Amino acid sequence: MTWKQFLIVVAIILCFGGDHVYSGEIEKTESETAIVRDLVNDAFSLLIYTSDQGAVDRSFLIIDAHWKAEFIPQLLEIMSVPRSDYILQRTIDLLTRKTGQEFGSNLNDWYFWLWNQPEKLLPHYADFKADLYKQIDPRFAKYFRARQSSASIRLDEVRWGGVLQDGIPPLRDPEMIPASQATYLEDGNIIFGIEINGDARAYPKRILAWHEMFIDTIGGIDIAGVYCTLCGTIIPYKTSSGGVDYKLGTSGFLYRSNKLMYDQATQSLWSTVRGEPVIGPLVDQGIALEHLSMVTTTWAEWLRRHPDTTVLSLNTGHRRDYGEGVAYQSYFAGDQLMFNTPFEDNRLKNKQEVLALIFPALLEEQLAIDTEFLNKTPLYKDRIGQQKLVVLTDTTGANRVYDPQDVNFVSYDRDSNVVDSQGNEWLVKEEKLVSADQEASLPRLPHRRAFWFGWQAAFPDTRLVY
């Protein structure tokens, strides 16, 4: 539609309120409906591409005259990245008048209200989202184009996190150094430790908080370690699934305050907490990455247990202040959220850490255990479905989870030894528990730590132990 045609149709619509008059009767023809639909689409598009107040005013008149609840998600997207303060205020005024809600410019409140309503989206919402965010980064458009995208999550719950694609740069094949060279680390610094096939590695939080992902090969296995600073999860995934090695990165978008990954080949968006595609051509293809476990502990404790460990070098190729506690300092210091979720659950504080467990064979059941409870209960036994589990928590608060099978453990020294009901001693290793005579072993079970709000947002029906 040309600009001249646009103005003509605007005049018609405003005069007749969108209804065609025949012999005093109000009817709406199929062609007129299409014209109105295109006009509304063009009005929303103008709010993406222009700041001209005249054009903006005409667009809001059209949106107002043909109001639908389905307009709300698009208006909130415009509020997220308005082209001007004038557009922002016009958007707030219209939303307030049409919905009766008085949230002003508080996007978190608007979204909390919206997400607790039935989902209502215009048919072209995905393309609108693509057109809007490609103004920030052209690569964003591929995430949302309706012709190539399926979705297993609410599309209006996907919010831009404020950065470009890989704007928080993953560490790909990062430089690792021997522990003796890691003079920048102090004993109490927090590290995320992993051991695969005897290859022990430490990834300090002070570095990873700036990058939120590392791509590495550990013990011969290709791993993507995904750290969502907002929701507190650190999850190592095997990047190969079904014979395909997925090249993952940071999308720049969030779902329920949990970062979304993307894969380079298809630009599908992936859930960090689930390890599976949620938007794009890979959705519903039965793809789910296998996740392993990392332990959150201190550098001194990890080094004591793994003297041959390697650790991330400060030579990352990026200029950052890698001091302990610098990244996200204010966010970690309080309980306020940067991006909210549709839920509020006050059994624990938002950012209280929980040990979270879910197994592929029992996806309908999830378990979260308060880490403060585990510090007071260093040997904890539970089960998810038929899967038994034993959680061991050492003196640093680090958690490890194992499959006890038919062994009944009764005591743990909070270090390296656990004793069963028959008086047999077992040694605590990263990948398994090993009997003192080395004749039996019990495997580690995958788990992750997370902020309570983040895990509960992903799995609202999770069972909580606290």
Secondary structure, DSSP 8 states (H G I E B T S, - for coil): --HHHHHHHHHHHHHHTT-EEETTEEE--HHHHHHHHHHHHHHHHHHHH---HHHHHHHHHHHHHT--GGGHHHHHHHHHS-SSHHHHHHHHHHHHHHH----TT-HHHHHHHHHTS-----TTHHHHHHHHHTTT-GGGHHHH-GGG--BSS-GGGEEE-SS-TTSS--EES--EEEGGG-TT--TT-EEEEEEETTEEEEEEHHHHTTTSEEEEEETTEEEEEEEETTTTEEEEEESEETTEE--EEEEEEEETTEEEEEETTT--EEETTTTEEEESTTTTS-----B---EEEEHHHHHHH-TT-EEE-S--SS-----TT-TTHHHHHSS--SS--S---TTS-TT-EEEEE--GGGTT--EEEEHHHHHH-SEEEEEETTEEEEEEE-TT--EEEE--TT--EEEE-SSSEEEETTS-EEEE-SSEEEETTSS-EEEB---EEEEHHHHHHH-TT-EEE-
